[in-house]
Amino acid sequence: MQLKLRKQNPDGIVRVESSGKVKEVLYNDHDTISICFRGKNSSGIVDLTRNEVNQIIDLIKGRMDIEKNIKVFSAAEEKRVI
């Protein structure tokens, strides 16, 4: 996973880049999907709402055949996808 961010600080806008491996993908009760990652010098969680995930799927649906590879687990089952 590669992250590229732009962050505002007192000197202006700074570009931050990091990479890491996806460790967990969790489906939460609040209809959010959390993508947990860890790299050599960084780690974090990216939270996406159900609508944001659906928008991403719709944008790339015609370009890639990924729908058959998506699995959704509820928080009640507390399963992890690694």
N, C-alpha and C positions, 0 to 999 in steps of 0.2 A: 504494500500500500504506500502510495506517495502522497504527501500533503504539501500544498503550496498555499501560503497565506500572505496577505498584506495586512500589516498592523500599523495603526497610527501611534506615533510617540511624539515627544516634544520637538524632535529634530525633523519630523516629517513622516512619510510613509516608509516603512521598512518591510522588505520581503523576507519571509521565513520559509524555509523548505526543510522537510524531514521525511524520513521513510521508516517503515517497520513492517512487521508481519501481523496479520489479523490473528488475534488469539481467541476471541469469543465474539459471537453474534447473539445478542439477547433480545427477546421480544418482551416488553414491559406491559404492565396493566394499563398504563396511560396511553396505549396505542402508539408507542414509540419503539423504534428499533435502535439498539445501541451496538455500535461496532467498536470493539475494544482492540487496541493495537499496542504493540511494544516494539521499539527499535533500540539501537545501540545507545543513543543519547536522548531518546524521547519516548514518551508513552502518552496515551490519552484515550478518550472515548468520543466518538462522533454519534450524536443522537439525531435520528431522523424521524419525522412523523410519518404516519401511514400515507398521507397525501403526498409528501415529498418522495417517498419510495415509489408510489404509483406514478408520479410525474417522471421519475428517472426511467422506470420500466417502459412507459409510453414513448419517451424520447428515443430509446435505443431498441425498441421492439422490432422495428423493420430492419435494423442493421445486424442484430445478433439474435441467436436462438437461445436465450437464457431462461425463458419462463419455465422450462421443464426442470431446471436446476435449482429453483428457488424453493426453500422449505420454510414454513412458518411454524414456530412453536409458541405456545402460550406460556405465560409466567407461572401458571398453576402447575404445569408439567415440569418446570425448572430443568429443561434440557438445554444442553449447550451444543453449538455447532462449531467445530474447530476446523 
